[in-house]
Amino acid sequence: MKSIRRVQGLITAMLLIFLAAFAFLVYKLQTEAGFYISNASKISMGFIYDRNGDVLFDADADAQIYGSDYFIDIGNLIGDNSRQMSNTLAGKNIGMLANFSFMLGEQENGQASIHCTLDHKVNRDVYDAFGKKNGCAVAYNYLTGEIYLCLSKPSVNILNHYEDLDSLETGSLLCKVFYPTVPGSTQKISTTLAALESMGYDNLISKSYDCSGVYTNLDGKDIRCHLESGHGTQNITEAFANSCNPFFAQLVEDPALPLYDIEKTYEKMGYLVNGKGNQNYLDINGISAFTASTSLKSKTDFNTQWGCMGQGETLVSPLQLMVWQSAIANGTGIATNPYLISYATKVSGKVTAQAETSYSSQMFSEISAGYMKEIMLDNGRKNYASLLPGTDVGVKSGTAQVENGNKENSLLTGFVDDPGFPIAFCIQIDDRVKGEVSTSDIAKVMLQNLYESFYPSENEAS
C-alpha cells in the first residue's frame, strides 16, 4: 500500500514538473518568439520613433524616403537589424520590433514599435555643431531619467549597408557615450565629493594650498599646473574653478583625507577601485554602459594623485559623468537612472514596457551634494554664464591627455539649476585644438535647442 502511494506521489510530482515546464515553454515562446523570428528570417519589422514621432529605425529604410544622411547622428546608437552592431537600442531590443505573435504568426500590418525619449532634431543640431571634430554628447532629464540627446562621432550611415566598412573611421560602430574615456579634470568632481564626505565642508573650505606652477609631492615627483605661473594660494572653490593640479595633489596628501575615504566614496559612486566592484554599472534598455575604474595605491604615489585628477589609470564613461550630475543637481546624492525607451507597443498595438523613473543607491550624502552643487554653480556663474543666459548652470571642464600625451580631449559636464528645465549633460571633443569648436560652443547649441524643444510656444511668441 505504501509503495503504491509512493508511486502515485512520484507520478503526481512528475506531472506537476511537466506541466510547469510546458507552461514555461509556452511563456518563453509567447514573449521571446519575436526575437528568434527577427534574427532567423526576413519578417515585417516595426519602427523606432523619437519623442516627437520622427522615425529612428526602419528596417526597409532607403535614401529616397529619408534623405541620404537622415540617420547619421544616431547610426551607432539606434543601430539596425544587420547584427553588425550589437550594443545598440535596436540590436538589444530587436524582439520588440518583430511583427510576429506566437499565437497569430506574422502580421504584415502589425503595430510593433518602440517609442524613444530622444529628440532627433536636437540630436542632429548638436551632431552638426561638432563640425569636423569627433567626440560625443549626452543629455538627460535629471528628474525623470529621459535621455533627450545621445550621439557619437564618427558615426555610421546605416543607409550605406556597410558597403564602406573598410573606409569607416575607427570607432564609427561604437557610441562613445557608453564607453570609458580619460576624464581629465572632470574627475575633480569625484575627488571633491570624497573630500566633502570625509572632511566636511567647513574643514575643507578652511584648507588652502599654494600653487606656484609646479608642486613637488612627498615622493619627490613634480605635479605641474596647466598655468605655468601658478594660481597662488587658493581654497577649494577657487582651485576647482581653476582646475589646479598642485592644489588637488596636496589635498590628496592631506592627513585629514585618508585614502580609504576616497576609495569608499568612489566605490559608492560606481567605480571599480583596484579591480573591486561591479563591472557593468548601468544598463540602458539593454545597452551596456561600462563603469568607471581607477587604481589608487598610496596618498603620495604620483599615479594615484594623477588618478584623483583624471589621468593615471582613471577611466569614466561620459554617461556616468552625466549621471553623477543628477545626484548633485537634485541635492540628494542619489542619481536618477537614465533610459531611452518611453514605451513599446506589441504587434497587436497593446502598450508594453512603459518606463518608470528609478534611482541609484545613495552615492554621497545630501549635505555633500548641496555643497558640491554650490561649488559647481559658482564656477558656472563666473566662467560659463553665456551657456544659457539668465539661468544658473553648474559646470566642470576637463582636459584629458591621451595617446601618450600626443593629443588632448576636451570635456565639459554639468547641469541646469532649474526644476522647469532639469538638464544634466556631458560633452567630449576628441583631439581638441585651440581655436576650433569648443565644448562651450556645443553646450550653447545643446541647451538652447533643448530649451526651445521644452518651451516651443514661448519661443514662437518671441
N, C-alpha and C positions, 0 to 999 in steps of 0.2 A: 504494500500500500504506500509506504513512504517512498519507495523507488518510483512508483507511478507519479506521485505528487512532484518529486524532483524532476522527472522528465517533463511533466506538464509546465512546471515553473521555468525550465530551461527553454521549452518551445515558446512560451509566452514572452520570455526575455528576448529571444531571437527575433520574434515577430515585431516586438517593440523597436529593437535596434534597426530592423529592416525598414519599418515604416518611417522612423526618424531619418534614416539615411536617404530614403526615397523623397521625403518632404524637403530635405536639404538640397538634394539634386534638383528638384523642381524649382526651388527658390533660386539656386545658382543659375539655372537656365533662364529663368524669368528675368533676373536682374542683370546678368552678365552676358546674355546671348548677343546683345548688340556689339559688345567689344570684340568677341570672337568672329562674328559675321563681318564686322567692319574691317578686320585685319586679314580675313581669309579670302574675300572676293569683292568684286565690284558691286556696290549696293548704293541705293539712294541715300545721300547724306544730308543732314540738316545744316544750319548755319550757326555761326557765332556772330552776335551783334554787340555793338558798343552800347553805352548807356542812352544814346540818342537814336538808336536804330540803324546806325551805319554797319554795313557788313564787314566783319573782320576775318571771317573764314567762309569760303565757298569751295567745295571740292571740285566744282566744274568751272572755276573762275578762269577768265581769259582777258587779255588786254583790251579787246574790243568792247567789252562790257564795262570794265572798271577803269581803264587807262593803264598805261604801261608800268607806272610805279606806285599804284594805289596802295599796295601792301608793304612798301619798302620799310616803313618805320616800325612795323610790327612783325616782320618776317621771322625773326629769331625768338619772338615772344609767343605769338599765337601759333606759328608753325603751320603745318599742313598734314595731310594723311599719307605722305610718302614714306614715313619712318626714317627719313634721313636725319631728322632732329627728334630726339626723344624727350628732352626736358623742356617741353613747351605746353601751352594750355591745351591745344588740340591733341597733341601727342599723348598727354596724360589723361585726357577725358574723351577719347575718340568713341568709346562705347555710348556716351550720351548723345552722340550725333547720328547714330545709325537709325534710319527709318525702318526699323525691324522690331517686331514683337514676337516672342516665343509662342504666344497664343495665336497671333494673326498673320505672322510671316512678314515679308517685305511690304511696305506701304509707300508707293511712289509719291503720294501726296501727304506723307506723314509730317508731323509738326515737331520733330526732334530739333532742339535748338539749345544754345547756351547764351544767356544774356549777361554781358560782361560789364564791369564797373568803369572801364576805360572811356575816356573822351578822345575819340580818334582825331578830331580836328585839332585839339590842343596838343595831342601827342605828335602830330605831324608838324605843327608850327614849331615846337621845341626841337624836333629832329632837324628841321631845316635851319634852325638857329645855330646849330653846330657848324654849319658851312662845310669847309673841307676837313675839319678836325674830327677825330674819332673820340669816343667816350660813351657815357651813359647817363641817364637821368631817371629818377623815380620820385613820385609824389603821391601822398595819400591823405585821406581824411583821418586825423588822429583821434577823432571821437567815435567814428563808425568802423574804420578799417578799410574803406573802399579805396582801391588803387585807381587813381584817375589818369596817371601817366606813367609809362614804363617803356623805355626804349634803350637801344644799344647800337652804337655804330662801331665798326662796319656792320651792316645787316645783309640780309639775303633777299633778293626779289623772287618770291616763290612762283611768280608767273613765268620765270625762265626755266622752271622744271629742272634745275641743277645742271643745265647744259653747260654753264660756265663755271662748274665746280672747281676746276683746276686753276682758274684765274681769280677766285674769290680771295679777299684779304684774310689773313689769319684772324680767327675769332668771329668770322661772319655768322657762323651757325650757333653761336652761344650768346645768350642775353647776359651781359656782364653784370647787370644789376644783382644777380643771384650768386655771383662767384667772388672768391676772396681777392682783395686788392691791397696794396700797401696804403694805409690810411693817412700817412703823414701826420700833420698836426691836428687833424680831427680827432686823433687818439687822445689828445689832451682833455677832451670832454670826459672820457672814462677815468683818466688819472685824477682829474679834479674831483669827480664824483667819489672816487676811492678816498681821497684826502678828506672830503666833507664827511663821509661816513665814519672815518677813523678818528679825525681830529675835532670835528665840529666846526661850524662857520667862524665863531669868534676866535678860536685858536688859529684857524687857517688864515683869516684875514689879518691877523696880527703878525704873521710871518712876512718878512721882507728879505729879499736876496739881491745881491748886486750882479749886474751884467756889464762886463767891460768888452764884450765881443767874443770872449772865449773863457771857458771855465775849466780848470784842471781838477778833475774829480779825485776822490780819495784813493783811487787806484793809480793816479798819475796820468790818466788819459784825458785828452782835450775834448771838451764838448763845445762846439762852435755855434755861434748865433748867426742867423741869416743877416743881421745888421752888424757889420764888421766893427763899427764904432761902439756898439753896445747900447743898452737901454737904460743904464744906470740902476738905481735902487727902485724896486717895484714890489707891489703886493700882488695877490693872486688875480684880481680883476684886471690890473694893468698888464701883467705877464700873459694872461690868457688872450687878451686882445692883441698884444704884440707878438704872440706865438713865440715866446722867448725860451729857447732851449736851455741856456745856463740856469734860468730860474727853475725850470722843471727838473733838471738834473739834481739841483740842490734840494728841491722838495722831496724827491725820491730818497735822497740820502739822509734827510732829516730824521733824527732818532724818534720824533713824535709820530712818525708814519711807518709802522712795521711793514715789511714786505708781505707778510702773511695777510695783512688787511687789504693790500692792493689785490693780491690773488683772490681773496674771498669776494670782493666786490666784482672783479672781472668775471669770476665764475657765475655769480648770480645774474650777471648781465648776459651770460650765454657764451663766454669764451671757453675754448679749450686751453687750459693753462698747464704747460709742461705735459701735454698729452692727456690730461684728465678732463672729462666732461662728455657731453653728448655731441656726437659728430654732426648730426643733422638737427639744427636748431629750429628752423622754420619750414613749414610745408605750406606752399601757396597753391591750394587746389590741386595738389599732386606735384607741382613743380618743386624740386628740391633747392632750397636756399642754404648754402653751406655756412657753417658757423664760424665765428671769429676764432683766432688762435694766436697764442704768443708763448714765448719762453722767458721765464724770469728766474734768475739764478741767485743773485745777491744784490743788495742795495747799491754797492759800489761798482758792480760789474758794468762795463762800458755798453755791452749789447742789451743788458737789462734796462739801463737808463734810456737808451735809444728806443727800446721796445715800448716803454711807457710814453714815448713821444711820437710813436707811429712809424718807426723804422725797425731796425733789428730784425727779429723774426715775427713781427706782428702783422697779421693779415685780417681784414674785415671786409665783408661784402657791403656795397652801397645800400642794399636793402636793410641790413642790420643797423647801419649808421642812421638811416631814416627812422627805423622803428624805435630806437632809443630816444629820438627826439619827442616821440609821443609821450613817453614816460616822464619827460621833463616838462613838456608843454602843458599836459593836463594836471601837473602838480602832484601826482600820486606816487610816482616811482614804479607804476605798473603800466606796461605798454599795451596798446591796442593792437591785436593781431591783424595783419593785412590780408585782404582777399581780393580775388579777381572775378569770381562768379557771383552775380547777384541772385540768379535763379536759373533753372533749366526747365525745359518742357519735354515731356515724353512724346513718343510717336503719336499718341492719342491727343496731345495737347495739354495733358494734365501737368500742372506746375509741380516741380520737384526741386530738390537741392537748394531750397531757399536759404540765403545767407543769414547768419546771426552774428552779431558783434560778440567777439570773445577777447579774452585778455591773457596776458602772461602772468607768471608768478611775480611776487614782489622782487624787484631788481635792486632798489635802494629806497631809502625812507622818503616820506613826503617832505620832511624838513630839508633833506639834501636836494630833492627835486626842486623845491621852491628857491633855494639859494642858487642852484645851477641855472635855473631859468633866469634869474635876475642878472647873473654874470653874462649870460649869452645875450640877453636883451640890451644890456649896457653896451656890449660890443656892437650890436646891430644899430643902436641909436647913434653911436659915434662914428661908425665906419661904413654902414650899409643902409643908410636912411633912404637912398634912392631906389631900393629894390621894389618897394611898394609904398609910395609916398602917402603919408597920413596914417600908416599902420605900423605898429611895432613888429619887428622881425628879429628873432633870436638867431644868431649865426656863429658858425666857426668855420674858418677856411683851413686848408692844409696843402702843403706841397710835399709830394712823395718822390723820393729818389728811387728810380727803377733802372733795371738793366745795368747794374754795377755803377750807378751814378751817372750814366751817359745820357739819361733822359729824366724829365720831371713830369709827373702827373699833377694836375691841379684839382682839388676837391673843395666842395662847399656843401655844408649840411646845416639844417636849421628848421625853424617853424615860424608860422604866423601866429601872433598872440591875439587872436580874435575868435571867439566862440561861434561867430557867424560865418567865418571863413577859416576853419581849422585845418590848415595845410602843414604837413611836415614833408621834408624833401631831402634829397641828396643828389648832387651833380658831380660828375667827374669828366675832365678833359684829359685825354691821353697826349703825352708829348707836348705839353703846353709851352708856347713860345711867346715871350713878351711882345705886345703889340698886336697879337692876334685875338680872336674872340676869347673872352674870359668867362669864368663860372658866374660872375656877377651879371654879365650880359645875358647869359642864358637864363639865369634866375629871374631877371626882369621880364623876359618874354614869357616864361612859365607862369609866374604869379599873375601877371596882367591878363593873360589869356584864360587862366583858370578863374580869375575874378569875374571876367566877362561872361564866362560859362555859368558861374554861380548866380550872377545877377544880370541876366540878359536885358530885362525890361529897363533897369536903371541905366544901362549903357546905351540902349536905344534912345532913351529920353534925353541923354546928354549929347 
